[in-house]
Amino acid sequence: MPRSLDVIIVSYNTRADTLACLAALVAPPPRDLGTILVVDNASSDGTVDAVRGAWPRVEVVALERNGGFAAANNVGFARTTAPLVLLLNSDTIVPPGAIDVLADRLEATGAVAAGPRLVNEAGRPEVSFGRMLTPVAEAVQLLRGRLARSSAAWARRRTDQHVSEERDVDWVSGACLLVRRDAAHAAGFLDERFFLYEEDVDFCAALRARGGRVLFTPRATVVHRGGRSGAPKSGQYDRSHVLFYDKHAPHWAPWLRAWLRVRGRAVR
């Protein structure tokens, strides 16, 4: 019987994290697990050899250059076949049963994509979902992110309340994103112009544009250690940010470019 779930893990100079991610993923593995595929973006830290040595049953694609997160995931889609595909960051730790719960909620609700509650290593929740990007939505998301990082008891209560409700959302984080293959195919997979950042929001927008629902569910929890690939955020984030507005809200893009110029972060 064909397996129903494949996992794609993109790595870039995260050898230790990738090995830890794999160890957690298979202890025990999700039910109906098919292929675990690591797509390595030309790491220089020995990730490929380490994974092949420690996990001979894990398939590895060693890319010759770092083409970015979206492009690497698209390589993974092309190399896998299961009807459900889990995009999983190498800096995540999956507790036993979490992916099964995520898949169950995807099937039960009829959503085309689903993301779990993400928490850091201390168990503090992230705000890993939100509304489609607009200046107002970004301001709200920024405030919620600050509350999530706050040590104030009232801020923690607000964050816990916000991430405790299962709901349809505009996007979920690509750190752990379960998607139906047919919906991903119809959406054209990930837009490879996004080297890093905003590709998950863009992908979810493409899924929703074809009538799909995107689900956030706190019934599944995954640890996201976060920001460990060594990729600098500032310049690349700004480029992806501008690209997103050029694509989805071109009337706002000149204002974003002007704001970045004022801050000395002009994007070509």
N, C-alpha and C positions, 0 to 999 in steps of 0.2 A: 504493500500500500504506500503511495507516495506521501512523503512528509508534507505538512502544511505550513511550516514556519522556517524561514531562513533568516540568518542574522548577518548584517554587514557592519563591520567595525573598521573605521578609518583611523590609521595611525600615522603620526608624524613625530619622530623623536620622542616617543613615549614608551620605551621598551618596558620599564617596570610596571607602568600603569596598564599597558596592554596585557601583560602576563597576569596581573591581578584581576583584570576584567574578565579574562577567559576562565580563570580559576573559579571565580564566583558564578559565572554563567553556567558552568557545567556541574555545579555542586549543590543540588542535582540540576540536570538540564531541564528546560521547559519541555512539556510533553509535545509530541509530534515534531520535534526539532529535526530539521534536515541539515542544511549546510551552514556551518559557521565560516564566514569568509572575512579574512583580514586584508584590507586594501591598504598597502603602505605607500605613502607619498614620498618616496625617495629619502627615507630616514638615513641618517649617518651614525646612529647610535647602536646599530646591530639588532634592531627590532626584528627584521626578517629572519635572521638566523636563529635568534632566541625563540621566536614563536615556532618555527619549524622543528627546532630541537625539543622543545617542551611539549608541544601539542601537534604530533604528526598527523592527526586526523583533521586538524583545522586547515582549510585551504588558504593559501596566501598568494596574493597578487602583488609583486614587487614592481611598482611603477618606476620608470627611469627619471621622472622629474615630478616635482610637486605641482600638480595642476589645480590644487585647491580641494576643499571639502566637498563641494557639490559634484565636481567632476569625478572624484574618487568614488562617491556613492553611486554615481551612474555606472561606473565600471562594475560595481557590485551588483546592481540591478541586472546588468547584461550577463553576469556570470552565475546568477541564481535563477531558480524556477518556481519556488513555492508560491502559493497564492497569497500568503501573508509574509511581509518583509519587515524586519525590525532594524531600523537605523539606530546604532548604539555607539556613543562616544567611547573612546578608549579610556577615558578618565571617569568611568562609571563603575559602580559595584551593584550587581543585581542580587537582591536577597532571594532565597528559595521561594518559588511560587509566584513571584511578582509578574513575570511575563505571562504566565498562564491566566492570572487575574486580568491583566491588560487585554489579552486576546478574548477572554470571555466577555468583557464589557464591550469590546468592539463588536462582537457578534450579536450580543443581546440588544444593543442600541441601534444597529444598522449603520453606524458611522463608517466612514472610509479611512479615517486615521484617528489615532488615539495616543495620548501622552499621559504618563503617570505623574503623581506628585514627586517632585525632586527635592531632596534634602541634602545639606552638606554633611561633612563627616561628623559634625557635632549633633546632627539631627535637626538642625534649623531648616525650615522649608524655604525654598526659592519661589519666586513668582515666575513660573515657567510657562505661562500662557497669557493671552491678552487679546485686545481688540486690534483690528487692522491699523497699521501705523498711520497716524496723522499727528500733527504737532500737539493737539490736545491729548490724544491717546498716549503719546510718548511722555508727556508731562505727568500724566496719571501713573504710567508704568514706572517712571523714575521715582516718583513719591512712594509707590508701593515697594520698590526695591530697597529704598532707604529704610522704610519701616521694617522690612524683613531682616535687615542687618542691624537694626537698633537693639540695644540691650534693655530698653524700657519695657516694663511689663505690659503696659497698655498697647504698645506697638506690636509686641509678640502676639497678644490676644487678637488684634486686628488681622495680622497676617494669618494666624492659625484659622481664624474664621473664614478668611478669603479663600484659602486653599482647601477647605474641608467640604466643599460642595461640588458634586459631579455636575458638569454642565457642557453644553455646546459652546465652543469658543471660536475665534477667528484663526488662532494659531496655537500650536504647542511647540515646545523646544525640540530642536533636532538632536539634543543630547540623548533622547530615548523616544523614538517616534515609530509607532507601529502603523503600517499602511497596507491597504489592499493593493496587490500588484496591478490589477486591472485598472484601478483608479489612478495609480501612479503613471501607468502607461498612457492613459487618456490625457493626463495633465502634461505629458511630455517630460516626465521625470524632473530632475532639479535643473534649474537654469545655471549653466556653467559659467556665466558671466560673473556670478557671485563667487569670488575666490574663497571668501570666508566672511561670515556674519550675514544675517538677514536672509540667507538662502532658505531657512526653515519657514519664515514668515511668507516668503514668496511662494514656496512650494504649497503651503496650506492654502494660500489665496487661489492658486491654480486648481487645487482639489475642490474648493468651494465654488469656483466659477462654473464647474460642471455639475453642480447640484449636490456635491458631497458634504457630509457633516463631519466636523472635527470635534473630537471629544477630549475633554480633560477629566480624568478620574482619580480621585485621591484613594480609591480602594487598592491601588497598586502604588508602592513607594520604591523608588530607586535612589541610591546615593550618587550624587554628582560631585566629584571632587573639584572640578572646575578650573579652567584657565591654565592647564598644565602642558599644553603643546609647545609652549615657548614662542608662539606667534605674537608679534607686537600688535596691540589692538588699535592704536590711534589712527595711523594712516590707512590701514586696510579697512578698519571699521568705517572711517569717513567715506572711502571710495564706495563701499557697499551701500552705505546709507544714501548717498547721492544717487547711485544707480537705482535703488529701490524707489525713490521719489520720482526719478525720471520715468520709470516704468509705470508706476501706479498712481502717482499724483503730480503730474508735470507742472501744474499750476503752482505747487509749493516748492518745486526744485530750485528756482532762482533765489528764493528767500533762504533756503538752506545753504546754498553756495555763498550767498552774501554773509550769512552768519558765520560760516566757517572762515571766510576771508578776514572778518573782523577779529576772529580769535587766532589768526595766523596759521590757519590750517586749510589753505586753499586746495581744492581738488581739481585736477585737470579733467 
